[in-house]
Amino acid sequence: MAPEINGPPGVICAGLAKTWPGGVDAVRPTDIQFAAGQTTALVGASGCGKSTLLRMIAGLETPSAGTIEIGGEPPAQTLRKAGLSVAFQDPSLLPWRSVRGNIELALSLARRPVDRAAIDQLIALVGLEGFADTRPAQLSGGMRQRAAIARALATEPRLLLLDEPFGAVDELTRQQLAQDLPRLWEARGTTTILVTHSVTEAVMLSDRVIVLSPRPAEVVADIAIDLPRPRAPEDARKPGFAAHVDAVFAALSQAGALRDRPLAAQ
């Protein structure tokens, strides 16, 4: 079995930058630290570089400058130890494998034991009970997304990276997942970094919201979300919650990241 990171890792990005071929800057030289065991949301305008930043932390994109340390190690080392997991907006499930088969493969690749009972429990948690033996082509887009989330959580990663994980699911399922899944990764002490376009979702899920400027991305605000947990959808109507949402919108507006608040308030 591959060795594991002991405890949730902190993530340190120092002078991190990305320039695409042709000289297009995606991320300006940026210093960010993500605390161990904390959930952090990255928000900003579409195309600002949020996903690029996440992919560099995951070791899937090579920085043009700067360094990344995950628990004191480079991303590649963390990947070799199966210490991080990523769920993208595109589920990327293997079409010839069932929901359970996709999850079992992730566990096998991470050299983790396959516990069918635990897999079935996770499948039920993401709302796919009864679909464990169904192949992706027979699922809706939202159901495939839920399967991808289950696959990412199954390996019990110490670092969990989520790129618009609820973007393809319906609103009721989105609210349920936003209520249920944080309890799972919080119980495990997972360090979680979340990319989302929803300010309400960012405040609901996170201990901290980092606001990025329009491309090229740089940090324009770092907002602590000091609200009690667990949080429920009805909490979004409370004054304290609304004050945090307003603070994030104010930072986005000041950075020139939005023109019309109602469009960004989805």
Residue pairs with C-beta under 8 A, 6 or more apart in sequence:
1 111
1 112
2 80
2 81
2 82
2 110
2 111
3 81
4 81
4 82
4 83
4 158
5 70
5 71
5 78
5 81
5 83
5 158
5 159
7 36
7 71
7 158
7 189
8 36
8 37
8 158
8 159
8 189
8 190
8 191
9 36
9 70
9 71
9 72
9 73
9 78
9 83
9 158
9 159
9 191
10 33
10 34
10 35
10 36
10 70
10 71
10 191
11 32
11 33
11 34
11 57
11 68
11 69
11 70
11 159
11 191
11 193
12 32
12 33
12 34
12 67
12 68
12 69
13 30
13 31
13 32
13 33
13 53
13 56
13 57
13 66
13 67
13 68
14 31
14 66
14 67
14 68
14 69
15 29
15 30
15 31
15 65
15 66
15 67
16 27
16 29
16 30
16 31
16 32
16 53
16 56
16 63
16 65
16 66
16 67
16 68
17 25
17 27
17 28
17 29
17 30
17 63
17 64
17 65
17 66
18 25
18 26
18 27
18 49
18 52
18 53
18 56
18 61
18 63
18 64
19 25
19 26
19 64
20 26
25 215
25 216
26 49
26 52
26 215
26 216
26 217
27 49
27 52
27 53
27 56
27 216
27 217
27 218
28 216
28 217
28 218
29 65
29 66
30 53
30 66
30 217
30 218
30 219
32 210
32 219
34 40
34 191
34 193
35 191
35 207
35 208
36 71
36 191
37 189
37 190
37 191
38 191
38 192
38 207
38 208
39 182
39 185
39 186
39 192
39 193
39 194
39 205
39 206
39 207
39 208
40 192
40 193
40 194
40 206
40 207
40 208
40 209
40 210
41 193
41 194
41 195
41 196
41 201
41 202
41 203
41 205
41 206
41 208
41 209
41 210
42 50
42 53
42 54
42 193
42 194
42 195
42 196
42 210
42 212
43 50
43 196
43 197
43 199
43 202
43 209
43 210
43 211
43 212
43 248
43 252
44 50
44 211
44 212
44 213
44 214
44 217
44 252
44 255
44 257
45 214
45 215
45 252
45 257
45 258
46 197
47 214
47 215
48 212
48 213
48 214
48 215
48 217
48 257
49 212
49 215
49 216
49 217
50 163
50 195
50 212
50 217
51 163
51 195
52 61
52 217
53 212
53 217
54 86
54 161
54 163
54 193
54 195
55 61
56 62
56 63
56 68
56 75
57 68
57 70
57 75
57 161
57 193
58 75
58 79
58 84
58 86
58 161
59 74
59 75
59 76
59 78
59 79
59 84
60 86
67 74
68 74
68 75
70 77
70 78
70 83
70 84
70 159
71 78
71 83
71 158
75 84
78 84
78 159
82 109
82 110
82 111
82 112
82 155
82 157
83 157
83 158
83 159
84 157
84 158
84 159
84 160
84 161
85 106
85 152
85 153
85 155
85 157
85 159
85 160
85 161
86 152
86 161
86 162
86 163
87 148
87 149
87 151
87 152
87 160
87 161
87 162
87 163
87 165
88 148
88 163
88 164
89 145
89 163
89 164
89 165
89 167
89 168
91 136
91 144
91 145
91 147
91 148
91 168
92 148
93 99
93 102
93 136
93 144
93 147
93 148
93 151
94 101
94 102
94 105
94 136
95 135
95 136
95 137
96 135
97 105
97 135
98 132
98 133
98 134
98 135
99 123
99 128
99 131
99 132
99 133
99 134
99 135
99 136
99 139
99 147
99 150
100 116
100 119
100 120
100 123
100 132
100 133
102 136
102 147
102 151
103 119
103 122
103 123
103 147
103 150
103 151
103 154
104 114
104 119
106 151
106 152
106 154
106 155
107 113
107 114
107 119
107 154
107 155
108 114
110 155
112 154
112 155
112 156
118 154
119 132
119 154
120 132
122 150
122 153
122 154
123 129
123 131
123 132
123 147
123 150
125 150
125 180
125 181
125 184
126 146
126 147
126 149
126 150
126 177
126 181
127 146
127 173
127 176
127 177
128 143
128 146
128 147
128 150
131 139
131 143
131 147
136 144
136 147
139 147
141 168
142 168
142 169
142 170
142 173
144 168
145 165
145 166
145 167
145 168
145 169
146 169
146 173
146 177
148 165
149 162
149 165
149 177
149 181
152 160
152 162
153 160
153 181
153 184
153 185
156 188
156 190
157 190
158 190
158 191
159 190
159 191
159 192
159 193
160 185
160 190
160 191
160 192
160 193
161 192
161 193
162 192
162 193
162 194
162 195
163 195
164 195
164 196
164 197
165 177
165 194
166 173
166 174
166 177
166 178
166 196
166 201
167 197
169 177
174 201
175 233
178 201
178 204
178 205
178 233
179 230
179 231
179 232
179 233
182 205
182 229
182 230
182 231
183 230
185 192
186 229
194 202
194 205
194 206
196 202
196 205
197 264
197 266
198 266
199 245
199 248
199 249
199 252
199 264
199 265
200 236
200 245
200 265
202 209
202 248
203 209
203 225
203 227
203 236
203 241
203 244
203 245
203 248
204 231
204 233
204 235
204 236
205 231
206 225
207 224
207 225
208 222
208 223
208 224
208 225
209 221
209 222
209 223
209 225
209 244
209 248
210 219
210 221
210 222
210 223
211 219
211 220
211 221
211 222
211 223
211 248
211 251
211 252
211 255
211 257
212 218
212 219
212 220
212 255
212 257
213 219
213 220
213 255
213 256
213 257
214 255
214 256
214 257
220 251
220 254
220 255
221 247
221 248
221 251
221 254
221 255
223 244
223 247
223 248
223 251
225 244
227 235
227 240
227 241
227 244
231 241
235 241
236 242
236 245
249 258
249 261
249 264
249 265
252 258
252 264
253 261
258 264
